[in-house]
């Protein structure tokens, strides 16, 4: 069960990173945003305006 939980967490974090990258963040910003907003489904508008 713990292995499945670890795989799900990895998949969710990877999907969030890819989503940020697709929205225009470079790799460093995408990694930062996925760590800064781990529980968010979308990123705040203020963050998107900084692009």
C-alpha positions in Angstrom: 0.0 0.0 0.0 2.8 2.4 0.8 4.4 1.8 -2.6 1.2 2.6 -4.3 0.9 5.8 -2.3 4.4 6.8 -3.2 3.7 6.2 -6.9 0.5 8.3 -6.7 2.3 11.2 -5.0 5.1 11.0 -7.7 2.6 11.0 -10.5 0.6 13.9 -9.0 3.8 16.0 -8.6 5.1 15.2 -12.0 1.7 16.1 -13.6 1.7 19.4 -11.7 5.3 20.1 -12.9 4.3 19.3 -16.6 1.2 21.5 -16.3 3.3 24.5 -15.0 5.8 23.9 -17.8 3.0 23.8 -20.4 1.6 27.1 -19.1 4.9 28.9 -19.9 7.1 28.4 -16.8 10.6 27.4 -17.5 12.0 24.4 -15.7 13.2 26.3 -12.6 10.0 28.2 -12.2 7.9 25.1 -12.8 9.8 23.2 -10.0 9.4 26.2 -7.7 5.7 26.5 -8.4 5.0 22.8 -7.9 6.7 23.0 -4.5 5.2 26.3 -3.4 1.6 25.3 -4.3 1.5 21.5 -3.8 -2.2 21.2 -3.0 -3.4 23.6 -5.6 -5.1 22.4 -8.8 -4.4 25.7 -10.5 -1.8 28.4 -9.8 -2.9 31.9 -8.5 -3.5 34.6 -11.1 -0.8 36.8 -9.6 1.7 34.1 -10.2 0.6 33.7 -13.8 0.9 37.5 -14.4 4.6 37.4 -13.4 5.4 35.3 -16.5 
